[in-house]
Amino acid sequence: MYQHSLHVLNHVVPMWRAILFGTFIGAVFAALAGCDHQPETASGAIPVRVVVAQPGSMEGAGITFSGTLVPRVESQLAFRVPGRIVERRADVGATVARGDVLARLDDTPFKLAIKESQADLAQARATLARVQRDVGRNRALARSGAIAGADFDALQTQRIQARAQVRAAQSRLDRARNDLAYATLTAPAAGTIADVAAEAGQVVAVGTPVLRLAHTGEQEVQVDVSESRIGQLTQAQVATVRLLSLPGVELTGIVREVASVADGATRTYRVRVALPELPEAARLGMTASVRFKGAAGTHVQLPISALFQQGEQPAVWVLPDDATQLELRPIMLAAMGTDTIAVARGVAPGERVVEVHAGAGHAVAGQGLLIGPIHVDGVAAADDGQAAVSHPAGGVHAHGDELVDGG
């Protein structure tokens, strides 16, 4: 009896083991199959939204830059002769009138040069007087034949040379006197000293800047504009200027100058806005906010979160109709506000643009991203403003909001 029971048990246990193992394997395959049908929710997925570009009016639109209040005319003042500075009378911020003495050089070398030139001139004049007497005495002898005609011609040549030497000596004396006058630096016009570049005791060469003079008169705001925006500004364009240190003061200016060549260091274009009138409290160097009004016309309006920077060129990610990949498209901005941007060129009304939320810029910063199926609570939706974007190896689906696979 015992042996019979043991024999039955030996046959039943392997059978249950096989059944349990088969059940386990089936459960594993079922779980794996179910994963293929579940939407992936990668932890690196980032929400985005697809918006439709809307047409808008550019009336009143504009772009704002930061600028600096500068004089229209500014001169670098320097000595026209070399020497050692012995006196500087003007400091930064000093108001000067035309002809005021600003600095002086040591004039001892120039006075000595004048004395030397005066001596040379006296010697040249004495030589000329002697030669003229010789010509007068020998003229009658040459007529009578007492001296050869060639000798008399030589005397006349000497007189011509002596006269030339007198003129040269006089010119050197005039130049020495001018050099003495150049040893004193005077203001060429009324204005304000904006900068001091040299001090007393310093030896300067010809043309070395000593002072910078801001001329009294019309003042301007200088703005440095990037190459992506310079095409939106033209001469005679109206601008609204606000000085940050003078709240409540709003000035109207006109674009006077737009540089045609970019600065070699900053790669920006310099724009000057003329200001016919300024309050008395305004000072050179003040920071200003300059808003350039746009011309009348139409543009495409997008949320500012759709803006993407491609180097120096602004761009947006566009989802073309019936496309499976995003397209990075450069644009030209017409205006930029706090929440929206106005696109002058690059996007047409009705096109779908990816609105990138915080942190999503790096997730979509690459061409060739595949567009996955669109699902909203399990129901496909084509035009609900939502999309799923993934890398070629991904398969992210959106449920309610769009997802971008960040991984």
JODARA-V678930 format. One record per residue. RES is the residue in one letter. SS is DSSP state (2 for helix, 1 for strand, 0 for the rest). PSI is psi as a letter, one per 30 degrees, with the letter a starting at -180 (* if undefined). D_CENTER is the distance of its C-alpha to the mean C-alpha in whole Angstrom. Layout:
((RES	SS	PSI	D_CENTER) (RES	SS	PSI	D_CENTER))
//
This chain:
((M	0	e	103) (Y	2	e	101) (Q	2	e	100) (H	2	e	100) (S	2	e	97) (L	2	e	95) (H	2	e	95) (V	2	e	94) (L	2	e	91) (N	2	f	90) (H	2	e	90) (V	2	e	88) (V	2	e	85) (P	2	e	84) (M	2	e	84) (W	2	e	82) (R	2	e	79) (A	2	e	78) (I	2	e	78) (L	2	e	76) (F	2	e	74) (G	2	e	73) (T	2	e	72) (F	2	e	69) (I	2	e	68) (G	2	e	68) (A	2	e	66) (V	2	e	64) (F	2	e	63) (A	2	e	63) (A	2	e	60) (L	2	e	58) (A	2	e	59) (G	2	e	58) (C	2	e	54) (D	2	f	54) (H	2	f	54) (Q	0	k	52) (P	0	k	48) (E	1	k	46) (T	0	i	44) (A	0	k	42) (S	0	f	41) (G	0	g	38) (A	0	k	38) (I	1	k	35) (P	1	k	35) (V	1	l	33) (R	1	k	34) (V	1	k	34) (V	1	l	33) (V	1	k	33) (A	0	k	30) (Q	1	k	32) (P	1	k	31) (G	1	l	30) (S	1	k	29) (M	0	g	25) (E	0	k	27) (G	0	f	25) (A	0	l	23) (G	1	l	19) (I	1	k	16) (T	1	k	14) (F	1	l	11) (S	1	k	11) (G	1	a	11) (T	1	k	13) (L	1	k	16) (V	1	l	16) (P	1	l	19) (R	0	e	19) (V	0	k	21) (E	1	k	20) (S	1	k	22) (Q	1	j	23) (L	1	k	26) (A	1	l	28) (F	0	k	32) (R	0	f	33) (V	0	l	36) (P	0	l	36) (G	1	a	38) (R	1	k	38) (I	1	k	36) (V	1	f	39) (E	1	k	38) (R	1	j	35) (R	0	f	36) (A	0	k	32) (D	0	l	30) (V	0	k	27) (G	0	f	27) (A	0	k	30) (T	1	k	31) (V	1	l	32) (A	0	l	34) (R	0	k	34) (G	0	f	36) (D	0	k	36) (V	1	k	37) (L	1	e	34) (A	1	l	35) (R	1	k	38) (L	1	l	39) (D	0	j	42) (D	0	g	44) (T	2	e	47) (P	2	e	46) (F	2	e	45) (K	2	e	49) (L	2	e	50) (A	2	e	49) (I	2	e	50) (K	2	e	54) (E	2	e	53) (S	2	e	52) (Q	2	e	55) (A	2	e	58) (D	2	e	57) (L	2	e	57) (A	2	e	60) (Q	2	e	62) (A	2	e	60) (R	2	e	62) (A	2	e	65) (T	2	e	65) (L	2	e	65) (A	2	e	68) (R	2	e	70) (V	2	e	69) (Q	2	e	70) (R	2	e	73) (D	2	e	74) (V	2	e	73) (G	2	e	75) (R	2	e	78) (N	2	f	78) (R	2	e	78) (A	2	e	82) (L	2	e	83) (A	2	e	81) (R	2	e	82) (S	2	f	86) (G	0	g	85) (A	0	f	85) (I	0	l	82) (A	0	k	80) (G	2	e	78) (A	2	e	75) (D	2	e	75) (F	2	e	75) (D	2	e	72) (A	2	e	70) (L	2	e	71) (Q	2	e	69) (T	2	e	66) (Q	2	e	66) (R	2	e	66) (I	2	e	63) (Q	2	e	61) (A	2	e	62) (R	2	e	60) (A	2	e	57) (Q	2	e	57) (V	2	e	57) (R	2	e	54) (A	2	e	52) (A	2	e	53) (Q	2	e	52) (S	2	e	49) (R	2	e	48) (L	2	e	50) (D	2	e	47) (R	2	e	44) (A	2	e	46) (R	2	e	46) (N	2	e	42) (D	2	e	41) (L	2	e	43) (A	2	e	41) (Y	2	f	38) (A	0	f	39) (T	1	k	38) (L	1	k	34) (T	1	l	34) (A	0	k	32) (P	0	f	31) (A	0	l	30) (A	0	k	31) (G	1	a	28) (T	1	k	27) (I	1	j	26) (A	1	f	22) (D	1	k	23) (V	1	k	26) (A	0	f	25) (A	0	l	29) (E	0	l	32) (A	0	k	36) (G	0	f	37) (Q	0	k	34) (V	1	k	35) (V	1	l	32) (A	0	l	32) (V	0	k	31) (G	0	f	28) (T	0	k	27) (P	1	k	25) (V	1	e	27) (L	1	l	26) (R	1	k	23) (L	1	k	24) (A	1	j	23) (H	1	k	25) (T	0	k	27) (G	0	b	26) (E	0	k	24) (Q	1	l	21) (E	1	l	17) (V	1	k	14) (Q	1	k	11) (V	1	k	8) (D	1	j	4) (V	1	k	5) (S	0	l	5) (E	0	f	8) (S	0	f	11) (R	0	f	11) (I	2	f	10) (G	2	f	14) (Q	2	f	15) (L	0	k	14) (T	0	l	16) (Q	0	k	18) (A	0	g	21) (Q	0	k	19) (V	1	k	21) (A	1	k	19) (T	1	k	20) (V	1	k	19) (R	1	k	20) (L	1	k	20) (L	0	f	21) (S	0	f	23) (L	0	i	25) (P	0	k	26) (G	0	f	28) (V	0	j	26) (E	1	k	25) (L	1	l	24) (T	1	k	23) (G	1	l	20) (I	1	k	20) (V	1	j	17) (R	1	e	17) (E	1	k	15) (V	1	j	12) (A	0	k	11) (S	0	f	12) (V	0	k	11) (A	0	l	7) (D	0	k	7) (G	0	f	9) (A	0	e	8) (T	0	f	5) (R	0	h	5) (T	0	l	2) (Y	1	k	5) (R	1	k	7) (V	1	k	10) (R	1	k	13) (V	1	j	16) (A	1	k	19) (L	1	j	21) (P	0	e	25) (E	0	k	26) (L	0	k	26) (P	0	l	28) (E	0	f	29) (A	0	f	28) (A	0	k	24) (R	0	k	23) (L	0	k	20) (G	0	f	17) (M	0	k	18) (T	1	k	16) (A	1	k	16) (S	1	k	16) (V	1	k	15) (R	1	k	17) (F	1	k	17) (K	1	k	20) (G	0	l	21) (A	0	l	23) (A	0	k	27) (G	0	a	27) (T	1	l	28) (H	1	l	26) (V	1	k	27) (Q	1	k	27) (L	1	l	26) (P	1	k	26) (I	2	f	23) (S	2	f	25) (A	2	f	25) (L	0	k	21) (F	1	k	20) (Q	1	j	17) (Q	1	i	17) (G	0	b	15) (E	0	f	11) (Q	1	k	14) (P	1	k	16) (A	1	l	20) (V	1	l	23) (W	1	k	27) (V	1	k	29) (L	1	j	33) (P	0	l	34) (D	0	k	38) (D	0	g	41) (A	0	l	38) (T	0	g	39) (Q	1	k	35) (L	0	l	32) (E	1	k	29) (L	1	j	25) (R	1	k	24) (P	1	k	20) (I	0	l	20) (M	1	k	18) (L	1	k	17) (A	1	e	19) (A	1	l	18) (M	1	k	18) (G	0	a	21) (T	0	e	23) (D	0	f	25) (T	1	l	24) (I	1	l	22) (A	1	k	22) (V	1	j	22) (A	1	e	22) (R	1	k	23) (G	0	f	24) (V	0	k	26) (A	0	l	30) (P	0	k	32) (G	0	f	34) (E	0	l	33) (R	1	k	33) (V	1	k	30) (V	1	k	30) (E	1	j	29) (V	1	k	28) (H	0	l	29) (A	0	k	28) (G	0	f	28) (A	0	f	29) (G	0	e	25) (H	0	f	26) (A	0	e	30) (V	0	g	29) (A	0	i	26) (G	0	k	28) (Q	0	l	29) (G	0	g	33) (L	0	k	34) (L	1	k	38) (I	1	j	39) (G	1	l	42) (P	0	l	44) (I	1	k	44) (H	1	k	47) (V	1	j	47) (D	0	h	50) (G	0	f	51) (V	1	k	51) (A	1	k	49) (A	0	k	46) (A	0	e	44) (D	0	h	42) (D	0	g	42) (G	0	g	38) (Q	0	k	39) (A	0	l	38) (A	1	k	39) (V	1	k	36) (S	1	l	37) (H	0	l	37) (P	0	e	40) (A	0	f	42) (G	0	l	42) (G	0	h	44) (V	1	k	42) (H	0	k	44) (A	1	k	43) (H	1	j	45) (G	0	e	44) (D	0	l	40) (E	1	l	38) (L	1	k	38) (V	1	k	35) (D	0	j	37) (G	0	f	34) (G	0	*	37))
//
